[in-house]
């Protein structure tokens, strides 16, 4: 019980705080990445304006000036005049060939509807927006193409800047942020587990003391009740009143013994002291044995117990057969107690296979269970009869049944029966 609760609390704590720290780090990295991109674009525009100013002023470019500018700023500068390129081979050597990158830049300009192989007509200048292109070696470039009208025709400037190193730096920074995030989540998980374990320790100790008290009290009560019962059996009297009183003592002793047995069973199951022996077995054989056991009891109460199995043989199931028998016994006892007193004195025991599970149903036509009470019927000592006048049941049966189901990893539930009543199902 408490280990499962501890795992849930640690998971919720780690998830909530982890999402917060991830959100903060993501926003921080996004701000860093955006600022880096803006800075890179500003530097690129600065180089573009420098070259554009010299082109507009009809300044002459020396190879030395262009070579130094390329090497210093990782630029690719390509200038044409009337479709004739300047005799400048370029000094910067990118990972992808210059000719290929220039063709990619031309395609980017074409996508914007700017054709750079002719001079401007409607204006003195044509210019693309700042775009990005990718080379063949995972290299990335900022680019811009500018076409200026001149008295002799036109000049075209294609400017590219390699930003691969900047992108790699951003990627390394992103990995560093990711490492911080994962490391922070790990620390949150470890601290959360320590904090939750420390917080639950007093509650766990209190619960353990309660369970120990129930077990100890049950053991201590067994002996005096057994002595009272044996004494009542040994007393012989011919008085009718004495006989009636002794009968009351015996009945109450039997009820007390049953209650103690159920309390011990429930305490041992919740403390995981019950040995679960899972194996493959035939569920239809178990149902047939229950039919043989309970059919005479139903007939003695003027009722019927029917067993309905599918035409196809049911596959073997993997569970503890003794615990499954005990669960179904509790369900049948409840059905007999609450439904055979009604006009429809019929109980149906049926099974079906819904891959990958096998379902066993105990169907009765008793008073049924209101929807608002369905979530409470598996609580210990819960009884729909608030007056508790009926002494046949203590309200522990269904609590024991669902506990025995949980320790096997099975599912026990309830739903309404068509026409009235309750249908309990065990999913194996």
Secondary structure, DSSP 8 states (H G I E B T S, - for coil): -HHHHHHHHHHHHHHHHHHHHHHHHHHHHHHHHHHHHHHHHHHHHHHHHHHHHHHHTT----HHHHHHHHHHHTEEEEEEETTEE-S---S---SS-HHHHHHHHHHHHHHTT--TTS--SSSSEEE---EEEE-TTS-EEEEEEEEEEETTEEEEEEEEEE-HHHHHHHHHHHHHHHHHHHHHHHHHHHHHHHHHHHHHHHHHHHHHHHHHHHHHHHHHHHHHHHHHHHHHHH-----HHHHHHHHHHHHHHHHHHHHHHHHHHHHHHHTT-S----EEE-HHHHHHHHHHHHHHHHHHTT-EEEEE--SS----EEE-HHHHHHHHHHHHHHHHHHHTTSSS-EEEEEEEEETTEEEEEEEE-SS---GGGTTTTTSTT--S-TT----S--S-HHHHHHHHHHTTT-EEEEEE-TTSSEEEEEE-
